[in-house]
Amino acid sequence: MNTYLDRTPVIVGVGEITQRTKDPAQAKEPLKLMEAALRAADKDAGANVLGLLDSLEVIQEFSWPYVDAPGQLAELLRINPTHRHYGPVGGETPVKFIHEAALRILRGDCEVAAVVGAEAQYAVTAATKNGFDLPWSPIDPDARLIRGTNYLNPVAVTLGVASPAHVYPFYENAALAAWGQTPAAAAQESSELWARNSVVARDNPYAWNQQSFSAEEIVTPAMDNRLVAWPYTKRMVANPQVNQGAAILLTSLGRARQLGIPSDRLVHIWCGAAAQEPADYLDRDQYTRAAAQDAVLNGILGLVGDAGRFGVLELYSCFPIVPKMARRILALAPDSTVTCTGGLSFFGAPLNNYMTHATATMVRKLRGQPKSLGLLYGQGGYLTKHHAIVLGSLAPQRCRLTDDYSVQSMADASRGPTPPLALAFTGRAAIETFTVLYARDGSVVRGVVIARTPEGARLLAGVEARDERSISALTNAQRSPIGCFGDVTLNTDGLQIWSVSS
């Protein structure tokens, strides 16, 4: 018997549930969505895999946090896994959990593993709006849900640039200038990419929004597509208002054969890589690239070869800049479709759990493509945490799965020095990057610039909405303001205010 081959980790079952009901009284709570997804995955495996489960990992859930989600779920399913883990926040965690479950199976530390998650924010929001008390399991009154406001610089929180929708535009605006694009050209690239995503979502039975949109409908501000943060419209940002759950079941090749699961139903985990950026985006070297993203994707290419080998792709798509940067690292064509699932704007964004759905979609596609590979790239935070794995419809010729999958040293070596902060500076400063925040009625709330002093220090300043000249300079579709000088003063609250120089 070949012990290594016998312990080779394989995905044997995937399950999803999307519940679109508008009646919160009919909506399933997240635990029930997880249960349904796991039972669907067990049915997909075609064997009693769930009953053999000895490892259960639950993606951190925000819409209805429980006291002990893994324990409550195990009780609901009447199983008793010895390994139970509740994940940290991060859109990359499903990829990380699948990768780590595969490694435990390979080492012989467990035999059958599940990764599962769900969110029901749509139902929770509807219930809150209608004053309806959801008859769900008790919520954890002491739940501490980590958000950017817990660890970002207080100035970022005060200026309103602590949520993902308001931070990713900093990278978008810096990168388009570095790539030599006009803002209009970059917005066109984003909208065409998102239009292709919407077509994928339209054809995905589990997608929340099964309507395709043209590039023009995505990029053009309208009553139902307002500007959120320059240059992103509502249709360009992730949509967390969903009720969705997904689950993945893994076991060893030997156990799969014992259970009689046909070989053409098995999907192999080939390899993976992970790295991180500093948690606070003001502590990073620059905003035109993410060294951790570069390291992870180049690390994967080093293990597999060129990106042309991937027949199926899922490049994390919470906001356009992430897959646009990834596409360039992978040297993919500009008209590439970068999702097999539909993206977080159209498929839906069940917060940390999107990549579990993406894995389920990819597994189904790989089963129909003999000798094909798929790349799952997940990302969390503010372009902070990066994790990628490669799936294959066939086993690799040699083992590429190792416990040492971090490429952090590669990321750190390519990162430049971090500029010091000068949050009390006054005088002339040049824009490093920026965004403009909008209210629901389409009016400007404020601009926000990250700027550099003549000595190279970094500052974070507001741009007053009434400063029409500066706001106009920031939102010029034909000319990027990156590098533009302005005057920095302090307001009565001690916050820095930037205005374009005369």
N, C-alpha and C positions, 0 to 999 in steps of 0.2 A: 504494500500500500504506500502511495506517495503522500506523506503526512501534510506537506505544504499544500499540494493540490487539493487534498481533502478539506483543508481549512480555508481555502480561497473564499473571500467574502463575496456574496452575490446579493443583489436585490431581487426578491421573489414576489413581492406584492406591493401595489400602490393603491391608494384610495383617496377620493375627494368628495366633498359635499359643498354645495353652494345653495343657500336658502334665501331666496329673494323676496320673501313675504314682507308686505308693508304693515302687517298686523303684529305688533310686538308680543301679543298674547299667544301667537302661533309660532314664534321664533324659538329655536333651540338655543340653550345656553352653550357657552364654549365647551364645557365638559361633554355635553351631548353631541356636539359637532365632532369632537375628537373621537368619541366612542363610535359614531357613525363612520368616520373616516377609517378607523382601524378595522372595523368589521368589513368595510368595503375592500380594504387591502387584503384581509384574510381570504375573502371570497375570490379576489383577483389571483391570489397565490394558488388557489384550488386545493389547499391542504390545510390541516389544522395547525397552522404556524403560530397563530395567536396563543393557543393553549400551551405552547412550549416556550413562551417568552421569558427570558431571564434578564433582559435589559430594556428599560423604558426611559426614554428621554423626551421631555416635554418642552417645547419652545415657550419662552416667556410670553405671557399673555397680558394684555393691557386693559381690554374692554370690561372684564369682570374678574379681577384677580382673586384667586382662591387661597385658602390657608395652606393647603398641601395638594397642589394639582396632580402630581404623579400618584400620590397615595389614594386620592379620591377616584382618580381614573382607574387605577388598578382594582379598587373595590367594586367600581361599576362594572368592570369587565370580568370580575371574579378570577383574577390572575394574581400571582405573587412573585413578580420579578425581583431578584436580589439586588440588581443595580437600578437605582432610580435617581434621575437627575432632572432638575428644573433649571433651564438655561438662563444665562444673562441676556441683557438687551442687545440686539444687533441683528440686522438683516442677513448677515452671513452665518448666523448660528445654525440653521438647518444644514448647510453645507459642512460646517465644522462637525456637527453631531453625526452626520452620515459617515464622514471620513473617520472619526474616532471610533464609531461603532464597527466599521470595517476592520480597523486595526485591532480592536479587542477580539473580534472573531478570528482574525489571522493568528493572533498570539495564543488563542485557545482560552482566553479569559471569559468569554461568553459564547453562546451558540446561536441564539435567536435574539435579535434586537429590533426595537421599534423607535422611530422618530416621528413625533406627532405634534400638531399645534392647531389652534383655531382662534378666531376672533369673531365677535358679534357686535361690533361697534354700531352698525346700522340699526340694530334692534335697540341697543342701549340709548342711542341718540333719539330715536323715535319715541321710546317710552318716556324719556326725560321731557321731551317737548310736549307730550300729551298728558303728563302727570300720572303715568301708569306705573304701578309697582310690579316689577317683573317677579314672577313666582319661581325664582331660580334658587340654586344652592346658596348658602350664606357667602357673602363677600368678605374678604379679609380686611377688617377695619384698620389693621396696621401695615397694610401693603405699602412698600416703598418702591414706587415705580421711578426708575432713574431716567431723567430727561436731561437735555443739555443745560437747562437752567441750574442743575445741581453742580455742574463742574466748569462751565464756561466763565470767562472773565465777566465780572459784574457789569462792566460797561456794555458788553454785547447784549446782556439781558435787558438793560435799561433802554438801549437803542432799538430793541425788538429784532435783533438778528441772532436769535438763539434756537429757532425752529429750523428743521431741514429745508423747508420751502424758501426760507429767507437767507440761508447760508450757501447752498449749492450755487446760486447765481454768482457768488464771488468767484468761484472756479470757472463758471461759464464765461464771464466777462473777461477774466484774465486770459483764459486759454484762447478765445477767439482772436484776441489781439496778438498773442504769440504765434498763432497759426496764420496770421496775415489776412484774416477775414474781416469784412465789414460786419457790424451787428446784424444788418439785414441778411447777409449771406449766411451767417451762423444760424439765425432764426429759421431760415429756409431749410438748412440742413437738419435742424432739430425737428421741424414740422414734417418733413418728408420721412424721417426716421420713425416718428411717432405715428404717422399715417400707416406705415407698413405694420407697426405693432398693432394698430387697431384692426387691421384685416385679420391678423392672427387671432386676436381676441374674439372677433366676430365668429370665427369658425371653431372656437373652443367651447364645448358645452358647459364647462364649469366657470366661464368668465362672467364677471358681474355685469359688464356692459358689452353686449354683443352687437354693437352698432359700429360700423366702420366710418372713419372721418377722412376727409381730404386734408391735404397739407394746409390749404387755405383756411379751412374750418378750425384747424388747430392753432394756427399762428395769429389769426385775426381776433382782436378783443371784441367781445359782444356781451349782451346782457347775461347770457348763460356761459360765457367764457371770458370772465373778467381777467385783467392783469392781476397777478398775485405779487410777484417780485420781479422786477425787470431783469431779463426779458421774458420771463415765463408767464404764460397764461394758465388758467385753471386746467385746461386739457393737457398741459405739459407736466403737471405735478401728480404725485402719487395720490390715490384715492383710498383712504382707510375706512370709508363708510361702507362696510361689507359685512356679511355673515358667511364665513367660509372656513372650512377645515380640511386638512390633508394629512396623510400618514404614509410612511415608508416602512416596509418590513424587510429585514436582512437576515441571512443565515449563512452557513458555510456551504460550499459546493457539495461536500459529502452528505450533509444533512438534507440538502435539497434533493439529492439523488435518492436518498432513503425514503423521502416523502413522495417520490414519484413525480416531481415537478419537471416537465419537459425542458430540455436544454434551451430551446428557442424562447422560453419565457424568462430566462435568467439574464440579468444585466450585471456586468462586472465593474468593480471600482478599481481603476487602473492606478491612479496616483493623485497627489494633491500638493498644495502649497499655501502658506499663509504668512501675513505680515501686517503690521499696523503703523499708523501715523500717530503723532502726539494727539491726545484727546481734545485739547483746546486748539481750535484752528488758528488762533493768534500765535501759537507756539510753533508754527510750521515755517519752513524756509521760504516757500513761495506758493502760488496758487495756479500755476500753469500746468502742473502735473502733480501726481502723488507718487512718491518714491516707492511706497508699499505696493501700490497697484502695479507699477512697472515691474517690481521684483517678482510678484506673484505670477503675473501672466508670462513674463519671460522665463520664470522658473518652470512653468508648465510646458512652454515650448521647448525648453531644454530637455525635458523628460520625454516628450512625445514627438517632437519634430515640428514642422511648419503647421500653421493654422489651417491650411488646406485639407488637413486630414479630418477635420471636424465636420461631420455630416449634419450635426444638430448643435445649435448654440443657445445659451441663455446668459447674456451679459446683463447684469443687474441694471434695471431701468427705472429707478425711483424718479430721476430727473435726467434730461437729455445729456448733460455733460458726462455722466458716468460711462454710458456705452460709447459715446463719441470718443472719449479718451481711450477706452479699451480697444475700440476698433482700430485706432491708429497704432497702438502697441502691437496688435496682432496682424497689422498690415492687411486688413480686410478691405474690400472694395467699398466705396462710398455708398453704394446702393444696397449693401448687405442688409438682410433681415437678421436682427441680433437677438430675437426671442423666439422660442418655440411655444411660449405660453400666452403672450399677449401684453406683457408689461404691466407695471404697477398702476398706470393711469387707467387702463381699460380692462385688463383682467381683474384688477382690484389689488389693494395693498393691505392684506391682513397683517399689517405691521411686520413683526419679526418672522412671520411664517410664509411669506411669499415663495421663498426658494424651496420649501417642501412641495408646494404645488408645482413649481417648475421641474423638480425632480420627477414627480409623478408623470408629468407630460412627457419629459424626455425619455423616461423608461418605456412608455407606450410607443414612442416613435422609434426608439432603437430596436425594439422587438420586431419592427417591420422593416428594418434596414440591416441585413446581415453584413458583418465585417465593418460596421460603422462605429465612429466615436462621437461622443458628445462632451461639450465643455460647459460646466456649471460654474459660473463666477458670481459669488455673492459679496455684498458690501454692506457695512453698517456704520452708524454714526454719521459723521460729516466727511465722507471719503476717508474714514478713519480705519476701519477694520476690513481686511480683504482676505477672502478664502476661496480657493478654486479647487475643484476635483474634476477628473476625467472619468466618464463612464464609457463602457464598451459593450457591444452586443456579443463579443467574443473575449476570452481571457487573453491578457498580454502574454507574449512569448517568454518574458522574464518578469519577475516581481519588481515593481517600482514603488510599492507601498512600504514606507518606513516610518518609524516613530519620529524621526527627525525630519519633519516636513516644513519647519519654519525657514523662511528665507529672509528673516529680519535683518541679519547681518548684511545681506545684499542691499536691502532697502536703506539701512543706516549709512552704508558706505557711499551711496549715491546722493545722499541728502546734503544740501548746502547748509551753511551756518544760519541759525535763527536770529533775526534782528532783535535787538532789545526793544522793549516797549517804552514809548514816550507819551504817556496819557495825560500829561499836563503841558505838553509843548504848545507854543504859539509861534506863528510865523508862516513862512511859505513851505508847502509840502506837496509832493506829486502823487497822483493817484496810482496805487498799486493794483487795486481792484475796487469794485463798488456794486451796489444795487440800489433800486428805488422800491420802497414798499407802498402798496396800494390798499385802500379800504374797500369794503364790499361794494360800495357805490361807484368804484372806479377812480375816486379822487386820490391824490398823492398824500400819503401819511408823512413820509420823509425820505430823503436819500440817506444812504450810509456809505462812507468811503473808508477803505483801508488805504492809508497813505504813508509815504516815506519822507522823513525829514532830509535836509541836505546832508546830514551825517549818516544817513542810512537807517535810523531808528524807525520803528513802526508805530502808527497811531490809528485809532478807530474813532471816526468823527461823524456826526450827523450833518445832514444838509437840510435846511428848513424848507418846508413845502412852499412857503411864500417866496422863496428865492427862485423865481421862475427861470432866471438866466442860468443858474447852476443846474437845476433840474433838466432844463432843455439840453444843456451840454451832455448830461449823463445819458439822456434818452435819444440821442441823435442816431438814427438808424444807419446813416452812411459813414459815420466816423466814430471810432472808439475813442473815449476820453482817457484811456490808460496812458499815464505819463504826463497828463495835463496838470499844471501847477494851480494851486489855489491858496487862499489865506486861511489860516487856522486861528480861531479865537476861542475864548472860553465863555460860556453863557453863565447865567446867575447860579446854575446848579453845578458849575464846575465841569460840565461836559464840553468836549471839543466840538466846534462847529466849523465846517469847511465850506468855503464859497469860492467859485472860480475866479481867478485873478483877472483884473481889468486889462 
